[in-house]
């Protein structure tokens, strides 16, 4: 037995509520461990002092009153919910609906705030009619904000640039 187990079982041992084989182990540990022996003596002193406190004759027994109130709470009908109760404490389905609406609004704001590439008049990126590829690459690279890219070669190798290039040149539409 270690000191931690001894201290956790100490109140039951001092009160005489432990089985005999466990009480024997507690006694053996208390004899072998001076620290636990002092703790056990303190617990015994506390138990004696506790038992010497006289009972007050007019102390009400609280348990019957608590049990009666618990019974009343179980049998009482809940108050009718007001029409605003869904706003104060919404059900899970309403909370999920509100969260979905908020997520859709954020997604819409992100999509709407994306920059567009202004192509010169007469260029159709889907059919690739009249597209000067270097002009398109220049337009796309000017619109992309890539602070970590350096030079045209670095910009051309980024996935974001490649995706924009496919859209502008019409490869994504096929």
Buried (B, 14 or more C-beta within 10 A) or exposed (E): BEEEEBBEBBEBBBEEEBEEEBBEBBEEBBEEBEEBBEBBEEBBEEEEEEEEEEEEEEEEEEEEEEEEEEEEEEEEEEEEEEEEEEEEEEEEEEEEEEEEEEEEEEEEEEEEEEEEBEBEEEBEBEEBEEBEEEEBBEBBBEBBEEEEBEEEEEBBEBEEBEEBBBBBBBEEEE
